[in-house]
Amino acid sequence: MLSLKIRKAAFQCFAPVIDAGTLSRLRRCSKFQRRDLLRWLDDAGLSVYLLDRLERQGHAEDIGPWLRDELILRKEANRLRVLGLLAEFNEMIRKVESYNVRYAVSKGFGLAPDFCSHPYLRHHSDVDLLVFRDDCESACSAITSLGFQRSPFSSADEIIFDGKGPSAGNGALRSYKLRCHSKIEIHVEREVPLAVRKRVEGLEFPVQPLSLQFSGHVLHAFRHLREGWIRPSWLVEIGYFIELHRGDAHLWEDAYAAWHPEEVQAAWLILRMVEARVGIAMPQAFREKNVELAPGVEAWIHACSAAFLLAGCNGSRLNLLLADAMGPSVSRVNGLKVFPIHKVAHPSLVGKVQLQGFVRSIPFLFTRTIQHAVNAVGFYYHRASWRAELARLSMDSGNRPQRSVI
């Protein structure tokens, strides 16, 4: 499990203080470990973030020339990719506004510079628009006129358009080659979205107020955590936002007020993960709320969340890892109203899409099968050790932890 130790060393570089031993571990890793680390960094959205962090701290030369050069290559590739995305994004928002659509941009380029210092650091590939329901038809017409095709996976509350660009192809940097958006999502809002104008890289467009951006990004991370996967870069971005706006007490009060009572513990789980894994403490205004998570959840954060972030495979689900500590009902949300998972479209609507995807995946089927088998073995290996650690942390008192809404 040396590869997990190397991944852990890379993630520890985002802590407020970078330990010399961490840099030494990255510098001395083997060729296989470096390649494994780069694959994980790309999937985690951390490759360019890591290089930027090391450069700002003056440690870019301390990780060895091979790893540094690979990260520099990814930084340049992502800069070119984002230039293409910005051009397409500009065309898109101009077209949408020409249809007099009341909307706001969610995530994506709207997160810069408050969640990251520059849009070239992020590795997103889709656009999320919050659109007032009376303007949905106009928004769909605008997007369709640009050549995007409506997806059969769309629902009444979430309309999805597939990207119009070619496949990114194969290779180590294939995720950096696609310079157009892979997906456009229109989220239907019952009320006109609250929006303020923001300027990013010369483009001006409406986004939600900062408090709503923060509360929404936190719940977005929780939704994916419930589904069995989370991108570690989201935790880094949330930590960056907290440090940048730590002294703005009004912002934190507004962000807290934006969460429904059922969503507070969901948000606290993510904020506690940012504290434990990134080393960024939550704002004092939040600490004064005295929100407490269930003992089993706190035990999972301390004992399992690091390995969960580093595993790099789906299936390491929070509800599975907490099953012994919290009982079988943990698989249900129990009233927690946080972005319900949309049902997959009816098979008759997507059969052709699935068939096409299968045919395209035949050349990579064997290697993916091996990869999933390795991930499965690793998951069950770690699950056994995590369950033992949970039992030690959460049951030493002899009392079974109470069930939580999470």
C-alpha positions as CSV (number, residue, x, y, z in Angstrom):
1,M,0.0,0.0,0.0
2,L,2.9,2.3,-0.7
3,S,1.0,4.1,-3.4
4,L,-1.6,5.3,-0.8
5,K,1.3,6.7,1.3
6,I,2.5,8.7,-1.6
7,R,-1.0,10.0,-2.3
8,K,-1.3,11.0,1.3
9,A,2.0,12.8,1.1
10,A,0.8,14.8,-1.9
11,F,-2.5,15.7,-0.2
12,Q,-0.6,16.8,2.9
13,C,1.0,19.5,0.8
14,F,-2.3,21.4,1.1
15,A,-1.9,21.7,4.9
16,P,-1.0,25.2,6.2
17,V,2.6,24.0,6.8
18,I,4.3,21.6,4.5
19,D,6.5,19.1,6.3
20,A,10.0,18.4,5.0
21,G,9.4,14.7,5.3
22,T,6.4,15.0,3.0
23,L,8.5,16.5,0.3
24,S,11.2,13.9,0.7
25,R,8.7,11.1,0.3
26,L,7.5,12.6,-3.0
27,R,11.0,13.1,-4.2
28,R,12.1,9.5,-3.5
29,C,9.0,7.7,-4.8
30,S,9.5,5.0,-7.5
31,K,8.6,5.3,-11.1
32,F,5.5,3.2,-10.6
33,Q,4.4,5.3,-7.6
34,R,4.9,8.5,-9.5
35,R,2.6,7.3,-12.4
36,D,0.0,6.1,-9.9
37,L,0.2,9.4,-8.1
38,L,-0.3,11.4,-11.3
39,R,-3.3,9.3,-12.3
40,W,-4.9,9.9,-8.9
41,L,-4.0,13.7,-8.9
42,D,-5.7,14.0,-12.3
43,D,-8.9,12.2,-11.2
44,A,-8.9,14.2,-7.9
45,G,-8.6,17.5,-9.7
46,L,-5.4,18.3,-7.8
47,S,-2.6,18.2,-10.3
48,V,-2.5,21.9,-11.1
49,Y,-3.5,22.9,-7.6
50,L,-0.6,20.9,-6.2
51,L,2.0,22.6,-8.4
52,D,0.5,26.1,-7.6
53,R,0.7,25.3,-3.9
54,L,4.3,24.2,-4.1
55,E,5.3,27.2,-6.2
56,R,3.7,29.6,-3.8
57,Q,5.5,28.0,-0.8
58,G,8.8,27.8,-2.7
59,H,8.9,24.0,-2.7
60,A,8.5,23.2,-6.4
61,E,12.1,22.2,-6.8
62,D,11.9,19.9,-3.7
63,I,9.8,17.2,-5.3
64,G,12.2,16.1,-7.9
65,P,12.5,17.1,-11.6
66,W,10.4,14.2,-13.1
67,L,7.3,14.9,-11.0
68,R,7.7,18.6,-11.2
69,D,8.0,18.5,-15.0
70,E,4.9,16.3,-15.3
71,L,2.9,18.8,-13.1
72,I,4.2,21.7,-15.2
73,L,3.0,19.9,-18.4
74,R,-0.4,19.5,-16.9
75,K,-0.6,23.1,-15.9
76,E,0.1,24.2,-19.4
77,A,-2.3,21.7,-20.9
78,N,-5.0,22.8,-18.5
79,R,-4.4,26.5,-19.4
80,L,-4.9,25.8,-23.0
81,R,-8.0,23.7,-22.2
82,V,-9.5,26.5,-20.1
83,L,-8.9,29.0,-22.9
84,G,-11.1,26.9,-25.2
85,L,-13.7,26.5,-22.5
86,L,-13.8,30.2,-21.8
87,A,-14.4,30.9,-25.5
88,E,-17.3,28.5,-25.6
89,F,-18.6,29.7,-22.3
90,N,-18.6,33.3,-23.5
91,E,-20.6,32.3,-26.6
92,M,-23.0,30.4,-24.5
93,I,-23.8,33.1,-22.0
94,R,-24.1,35.7,-24.7
95,K,-26.6,33.5,-26.5
96,V,-28.6,32.8,-23.3
97,E,-28.8,36.5,-22.5
98,S,-29.9,37.3,-26.0
99,Y,-33.0,35.2,-25.2
100,N,-33.7,37.4,-22.0
101,V,-33.3,34.4,-19.7
102,R,-33.1,35.1,-16.0
103,Y,-30.3,32.8,-14.8
104,A,-27.2,32.5,-12.6
105,V,-24.0,30.5,-13.2
106,S,-23.4,27.8,-10.6
107,K,-19.9,26.5,-9.9
108,G,-17.5,26.3,-12.9
109,F,-16.0,29.6,-13.8
110,G,-18.2,31.3,-11.2
111,L,-16.0,29.9,-8.4
112,A,-13.0,32.0,-9.4
113,P,-11.4,33.9,-7.6
114,D,-13.2,33.1,-4.3
115,F,-12.7,29.3,-4.3
116,C,-9.5,29.3,-6.4
117,S,-7.1,32.1,-7.3
118,H,-7.4,31.5,-11.0
119,P,-9.8,29.5,-13.3
120,Y,-6.8,27.8,-14.9
121,L,-6.3,25.9,-11.6
122,R,-9.6,24.1,-11.8
123,H,-10.4,21.0,-13.8
124,H,-14.1,21.3,-14.5
125,S,-15.7,20.3,-17.8
126,D,-19.4,21.2,-17.5
127,V,-21.6,24.3,-17.1
128,D,-24.4,24.5,-14.5
129,L,-27.0,27.2,-15.0
130,L,-29.8,28.0,-12.5
131,V,-32.7,29.1,-14.6
132,F,-36.1,30.5,-13.6
133,R,-38.8,28.0,-14.6
134,D,-40.7,30.4,-16.8
135,D,-37.5,30.9,-18.9
136,C,-36.6,27.3,-19.3
137,E,-37.9,26.9,-22.8
138,S,-36.0,30.0,-23.9
139,A,-32.8,28.7,-22.2
140,C,-33.2,25.3,-24.0
141,S,-33.7,27.0,-27.3
142,A,-30.5,29.1,-26.8
143,I,-28.4,26.1,-25.9
144,T,-29.8,24.0,-28.7
145,S,-29.1,26.7,-31.2
146,L,-25.4,26.4,-30.3
147,G,-25.3,22.7,-31.4
148,F,-25.8,21.0,-28.1
149,Q,-28.1,17.9,-28.0
150,R,-30.6,17.3,-25.2
151,S,-29.8,14.2,-23.2
152,P,-32.3,11.4,-22.6
153,F,-31.2,11.5,-18.9
154,S,-32.9,14.9,-18.5
155,S,-35.7,15.3,-15.9
156,A,-38.3,18.0,-15.2
157,D,-36.0,19.7,-12.6
158,E,-32.7,19.1,-14.4
159,I,-32.3,19.4,-18.1
160,I,-29.0,18.1,-19.5
161,F,-27.3,18.8,-22.8
162,D,-24.5,16.6,-24.1
163,G,-21.3,18.3,-25.3
164,K,-20.7,18.8,-29.0
165,G,-17.0,18.2,-29.1
166,P,-15.0,15.1,-30.1
167,S,-13.8,12.5,-27.7
168,A,-10.7,13.4,-25.7
169,G,-9.1,10.1,-26.9
170,N,-6.7,8.0,-24.9
171,G,-3.4,8.7,-23.2
172,A,-2.1,10.0,-19.9
173,L,-3.3,13.6,-20.5
174,R,-6.6,12.7,-22.3
175,S,-8.7,14.6,-19.7
176,Y,-6.8,17.8,-20.6
177,K,-7.3,17.5,-24.4
178,L,-11.0,18.2,-24.6
179,R,-11.3,22.0,-25.0
180,C,-15.1,22.2,-25.1
181,H,-17.7,21.5,-22.4
182,S,-18.8,17.9,-22.0
183,K,-22.1,18.7,-20.5
184,I,-24.5,21.6,-19.9
185,E,-27.0,21.3,-17.0
186,I,-30.0,23.6,-16.5
187,H,-31.3,23.4,-13.0
188,V,-34.9,24.6,-12.9
189,E,-35.6,27.2,-10.1
190,R,-39.1,28.1,-8.8
191,E,-38.0,31.6,-8.2
192,V,-35.8,34.0,-10.1
193,P,-32.2,33.2,-8.9
194,L,-30.5,35.7,-6.7
195,A,-27.6,37.0,-8.8
196,V,-24.8,39.5,-8.8
197,R,-22.6,40.3,-11.8
198,K,-19.0,38.9,-11.7
199,R,-16.1,39.4,-14.1
200,V,-13.7,36.6,-14.7
201,E,-11.0,36.7,-17.4
202,G,-12.8,39.6,-19.1
203,L,-16.1,37.8,-19.2
204,E,-19.1,39.2,-17.2
205,F,-21.9,37.0,-16.1
206,P,-24.4,36.6,-13.2
207,V,-23.5,34.3,-10.2
208,Q,-25.1,33.7,-6.9
209,P,-24.1,35.8,-3.9
210,L,-21.0,34.5,-2.1
211,S,-23.0,33.1,0.8
212,L,-25.1,31.0,-1.5
213,Q,-22.1,29.9,-3.5
214,F,-20.4,28.6,-0.4
215,S,-23.5,26.9,1.1
216,G,-24.2,25.3,-2.3
217,H,-20.7,24.1,-2.9
218,V,-20.6,22.4,0.5
219,L,-23.9,20.6,-0.1
220,H,-22.7,19.7,-3.6
221,A,-19.7,17.9,-2.0
222,F,-22.0,16.1,0.5
223,R,-24.3,14.9,-2.3
224,H,-21.4,13.2,-4.0
225,L,-20.2,11.8,-0.8
226,R,-23.5,10.1,-0.2
227,E,-23.3,8.7,-3.7
228,G,-20.0,7.1,-2.9
229,W,-17.4,9.4,-4.3
230,I,-16.0,12.9,-3.7
231,R,-13.4,14.9,-5.5
232,P,-10.7,16.0,-3.0
233,S,-10.2,19.3,-4.9
234,W,-13.6,20.4,-3.6
235,L,-12.3,20.2,0.0
236,V,-9.3,22.2,-1.0
237,E,-11.5,24.9,-2.6
238,I,-13.8,25.1,0.4
239,G,-10.7,25.5,2.6
240,Y,-9.4,28.3,0.3
241,F,-12.7,30.1,0.5
242,I,-12.8,29.9,4.3
243,E,-9.3,31.3,4.6
244,L,-9.9,34.1,2.1
245,H,-13.1,35.3,3.8
246,R,-12.5,34.2,7.4
247,G,-13.0,37.6,8.9
248,D,-16.4,38.3,7.2
249,A,-18.8,37.5,10.0
250,H,-21.9,38.6,7.9
251,L,-21.0,36.2,5.1
252,W,-20.9,33.2,7.5
253,E,-24.2,34.2,9.1
254,D,-25.8,34.4,5.7
255,A,-24.3,31.1,4.6
256,Y,-25.6,29.4,7.7
257,A,-29.0,30.9,7.2
258,A,-29.1,29.5,3.6
259,W,-29.0,25.9,4.9
260,H,-32.3,24.3,5.9
261,P,-32.3,22.7,9.4
262,E,-32.1,19.3,7.8
263,E,-29.0,20.3,5.8
264,V,-26.9,21.6,8.7
265,Q,-25.4,18.3,9.7
266,A,-24.7,17.5,6.0
267,A,-22.7,20.7,5.8
268,W,-21.0,20.1,9.1
269,L,-19.7,16.7,7.9
270,I,-18.0,18.4,4.9
271,L,-16.6,21.2,7.1
272,R,-15.2,18.7,9.6
273,M,-13.6,16.8,6.7
274,V,-12.0,20.1,5.6
275,E,-10.7,20.6,9.1
276,A,-9.4,17.0,9.5
277,R,-7.9,16.5,6.0
278,V,-6.9,19.9,4.7
279,G,-6.2,21.5,8.1
280,I,-8.4,24.6,7.6
281,A,-10.6,25.3,10.7
282,M,-14.2,26.3,10.2
283,P,-15.1,30.0,10.8
284,Q,-15.6,31.0,14.4
285,A,-19.2,32.0,13.6
286,F,-19.9,28.4,12.7
287,R,-18.2,27.0,15.9
288,E,-20.5,29.2,18.0
289,K,-23.5,27.2,16.6
290,N,-22.4,24.2,18.7
291,V,-23.5,21.7,16.0
292,E,-22.5,18.1,17.0
293,L,-22.3,15.2,14.7
294,A,-23.2,11.6,15.7
295,P,-20.2,9.8,17.4
296,G,-20.1,7.3,14.5
297,V,-19.8,10.1,11.9
298,E,-17.0,11.7,13.9
299,A,-15.3,8.4,14.2
300,W,-15.5,7.9,10.4
301,I,-14.0,11.3,9.8
302,H,-11.0,10.6,11.9
303,A,-10.4,6.9,11.1
304,C,-11.6,6.5,7.6
305,S,-12.0,9.8,5.6
306,A,-8.3,10.0,4.7
307,A,-8.2,6.5,3.2
308,F,-11.6,7.2,1.6
309,L,-10.2,10.3,-0.2
310,L,-7.0,8.5,-1.2
311,A,-8.6,5.2,-2.4
312,G,-9.6,6.7,-5.8
313,C,-12.4,4.2,-6.4
314,N,-16.2,4.3,-6.2
315,G,-17.9,2.0,-3.7
316,S,-16.2,3.4,-0.5
317,R,-19.5,4.8,0.5
318,L,-20.1,6.5,3.8
319,N,-23.2,4.5,4.5
320,L,-21.3,1.2,4.0
321,L,-18.4,2.2,6.2
322,L,-20.8,3.3,9.0
323,A,-23.1,0.3,8.7
324,D,-21.8,-1.4,11.8
325,A,-21.6,1.7,13.9
326,M,-25.0,3.2,13.0
327,G,-27.3,0.4,12.1
328,P,-28.9,-0.6,8.8
329,S,-31.1,2.5,8.5
330,V,-28.1,4.6,7.6
331,S,-28.7,3.7,3.9
332,R,-31.7,6.0,4.1
333,V,-31.5,9.7,4.2
334,N,-34.0,9.8,7.1
335,G,-35.5,13.2,6.3
336,L,-32.2,14.9,5.2
337,K,-33.3,17.0,2.2
338,V,-30.1,17.5,0.2
339,F,-30.2,17.3,-3.6
340,P,-32.0,13.9,-4.1
341,I,-30.3,11.6,-6.6
342,H,-32.1,11.6,-9.9
343,K,-33.4,8.3,-11.2
344,V,-31.8,7.0,-14.4
345,A,-34.0,7.5,-17.5
346,H,-36.1,4.6,-18.7
347,P,-33.9,1.9,-20.4
348,S,-35.8,2.3,-23.7
349,L,-34.7,5.9,-23.9
350,V,-31.0,5.2,-23.4
351,G,-30.5,1.8,-24.9
352,K,-28.9,3.2,-28.0
353,V,-26.7,5.5,-26.0
354,Q,-25.6,2.6,-23.8
355,L,-24.9,0.4,-26.8
356,Q,-22.8,3.1,-28.5
357,G,-20.8,3.6,-25.2
358,F,-20.2,-0.2,-24.9
359,V,-18.9,-0.4,-28.5
360,R,-16.5,2.5,-27.9
361,S,-15.3,1.0,-24.7
362,I,-14.4,-2.5,-26.1
363,P,-10.7,-1.6,-26.7
364,F,-10.4,-0.6,-23.0
365,L,-12.7,-3.2,-21.6
366,F,-9.9,-5.6,-20.4
367,T,-7.7,-3.0,-18.7
368,R,-10.8,-1.5,-17.0
369,T,-11.8,-4.9,-15.8
370,I,-8.4,-5.4,-14.2
371,Q,-8.5,-1.9,-12.7
372,H,-11.9,-2.4,-11.2
373,A,-10.8,-5.8,-9.8
374,V,-7.8,-4.2,-8.1
375,N,-10.0,-1.4,-6.7
376,A,-12.5,-3.9,-5.4
377,V,-9.8,-5.9,-3.6
378,G,-8.4,-2.7,-2.2
379,F,-11.8,-1.5,-1.0
380,Y,-12.6,-4.7,0.9
381,Y,-9.1,-4.8,2.3
382,H,-9.4,-1.3,3.7
383,R,-13.1,-1.8,4.7
384,A,-12.1,-4.5,7.1
385,S,-9.4,-2.4,8.8
386,W,-11.7,0.7,8.8
387,R,-14.5,-1.3,10.5
388,A,-12.1,-2.5,13.2
389,E,-10.9,1.1,13.8
390,L,-14.5,2.3,13.9
391,A,-15.3,-0.3,16.5
392,R,-12.3,0.8,18.6
393,L,-13.1,4.5,18.3
394,S,-16.8,4.6,18.7
395,M,-17.5,1.7,20.9
396,D,-14.8,1.9,23.6
397,S,-17.4,3.4,25.9
398,G,-19.6,0.3,25.6
399,N,-22.4,2.4,24.2
400,R,-23.5,1.9,20.6
401,P,-23.6,5.3,18.8
402,Q,-27.0,6.8,18.3
403,R,-28.3,6.9,14.7
404,S,-28.0,10.1,12.9
405,V,-29.8,11.7,10.0
406,I,-26.6,11.2,8.0
